[in-house]
């Protein structure tokens, strides 16, 4: 059995995530998009669960109100970030 040696690319060729590449520049934006999406999903689930508990009588309306306010703030900040990015 022989092993194949994968030679390193010449120094003039950049890998996809090395400094100076387009993918590297977009990486922080993509991570921020994933984080805002995850935060929005968690906040939306919290709103739904807190509201269902409040309707059943086992929870407080204050929890669903706080969750709704946090969801609104998160979505507003997400939209502002997208609009700001589009202007640049």
Buried (B, 14 or more C-beta within 10 A) or exposed (E): EEEEEEEEEEEEEEEEEEEEEEEBEEEEEEEEBEEBEEBBEBBBEBBEBBBEBBEEEEBEEEBBBBBBEBBEEBBEEBEEBEEEEEEE
